[in-house]
C-alpha cells in the first residue's frame, strides 16, 4: 500500500507522460493559439454571408478542417496539463484561457453551420457530391436542420459554450483539489486516504476490516460535499433539458441519443435486459465471494474483492509489457509497434500524485499520438485497464490515419468496443499461457471482477440511475442530494436484491462518476462490450478473418453508424441476440468459476 500521495513536482518524470509530443514549449503552444485566432478571423472575413453555393461551402469547410486540427491540439494540450494536477494554478489559468478563446472562435464561426443549414437541399447535395472530405460533415448538418435554432441564437450559445461546460469543471475541481481526505485507523494502525487510493487500492483490499473502514471514511468525506455536488449536477441536467426543449426534442434522452445515431430502443434495451437477466448471475458471484472470504455478510463495500487474492500477482510497469505486447500482437505488427512506442515515448502517465484525475482515460488529439492517464498500483487490474486504454489509442491511430478530422468522431455507442475488446484479448491470451486450474480461475474471475463488472455492472447501474434522473427532469421536476441518493440506492437494491447489503455510503456512489457530465455515456460501456464479446468469440473461432474485419471497422471512424460498424464486424445489434448471448456468456464464466472453486477446494 502506498503510504502517501506525492505532489506532482516530486513524481519521477519517467512515470509521467510527455506532452512535448504536442508542443515542445509553451511558446509553441501560444504560437498555435495565435494561428488559430488569425485563421478564425480570416474564415469569418472570407466566407460570412457567402455560403450560398456548393463551391463556397466546400472552400470554407476546407479551411475549417485546418482550424479544427489546431483547436484539437491546443485544447488537448491545456486539458491534459490540468488533468494530472488540479491544484496547479498556472495550468488552470492556461486551460481557462483556451476555453474562453475557443468559445469566442466558435461564436464567431457559428455562421458556418447556420448558413449551411439554411441553403436549399439541392445546393447541399451538390456540395456533398463535390467533396469526399466534407460529405459526412454536410450529411450531419442536413440531418440537424430540423433541430437548428435561429442563427443569432446559435451564435450566442456558441459564445456561452465554455460557461455551459462549467458544471463538469466545478465537479472535477471539487473532487480533485478541494477534497482533503484524512487518514483512518484500524486496530491502532493508521492508513492514508485519497480518492485514487480508495478507488485503486482499498476497494480491492483483502483485509475486510481495513476495506470496510476505508469505505466508511471515504463515504463520510464525500458526503460533506453532497449538496454542492447535487447542485452542480442539477445545473448540468437542467441545461440539457433546456437545450433539448429549445431544439424541439421530445425528451432529454432523445436529444442526447441524437448525436450517437442510435434510437431510444437500443438505449432502453441495454439497461432493461442487463438489469433483469444479468442480476441473477452476479448475485451468484457475490455469494461465492462471501463464501470464499468467510464474510459475516456481503456488503456493497465487498463487491470488488478478488476470488483468489493470494494468486493475484503484483505487476510492475516493466513486467506489464510482456502481457500487453503478448495479448495485443494479434492485432498486427503496426499495432504492436504503437504499443511499444506508448511505453518508450511516454504516452502513458503512470504516476500516483495529489490532485490527479482518478480512473483512466485516453485522449487522441488529431495530428499527435495518444495520451493515457492511469494511476499504476501494480495490480493485474491495471494491466487490463492499460490494455483497455490502448484499445482507444489503437482505434484512433487507425481512425486518424484513414479519416480527415471531420470523420474521426465515432459514436459513443460504439467507442468502448475497441477498448473492451482489448481486455478480452488479454484474458484470452492469458488463458492460453497456462492450463493450471487455479490460474484459469484467476483469469476468469479477473474477467468478471474487472472487465464485466466494471462495464456491465458499475457503468450499467450508473446508466439505470441516470435514466431515472432524466425522467424526473423531463416531467419538470428537479433533483436534490436526497433524491439522487434515493434513486441510486433503489437501483442498486433492485439489481443486488437481498444478496448484498447496501450499507451507508452505497447511495452516494452517484457522486463518483464524471461520465454524468458527458451525456449518455455510462450505458455505452456495456453496449461496446456486447459488440466486443461477440467479435472476440469470432476471433477465437476464425482467427485472421475476424481480425481483418475488426481492423477494417477501426479505420472507419465516424463515417458509419454503430449498427453499420457492428455489422461490418459480424454482429447484428439491431436485434436483442448479441446482448442476450453476452449475458449468457457472462453467466457461463461465473458457473465455471464456481465449478473450479469446488474442484480446487476438494
RALINWO-V954372 format. One line per field, one symbol per residue. psi: psi as a letter, one per 30 degrees, with the letter a starting at -180 (. if undefined). A space follows every 50 residues. Layout:
psi: ???
This chain:
psi: kkekklleffkkefflljfffekfleeeeeeeeeeeeeeeeeeeeffkgg ifleeeeeeeeeeeeeeeeeeeeeeeeeeeeeffjffjeeeeeeeeeeee eeeeeeeegffeeeeefflkeeeeeeeeefjeefeeeeeeeeefefgklk eeeeeeeeegeeefgeeeeeeeeeefeejjklllkkhfkkklkleeeeff defgkfjeeeeeeeeeeeeeefefgeeeeeeeeeeeeeeeeeeeeefglf leeeeffeffhllfeeeeeeeeeeeeffeeeeeeeeeeeeeeghkeljlf fffglleieffjkkkleeffeeeeeeefffgleeeeeeeeeeeeghfkjf kjlkfkklallkkikkglllkkkljkgglfeeeeeeeeefeeeeefeeee ffllffgfjkkfefffeeefeeeeeeeeeefffkgkeeeeeeeefeeefd eeeeefdeeefeeeeeeeeeeeefggalkleeeeeeeeeeeeeeefbffk kjlkfefgffffjfffghaieeffeeeefeeeeeeeeeeeefbeeeeeee eeefffbgflleeeeeeeggkjgflfeeeeeeeeeeeeeeeeeeeeeeee e.
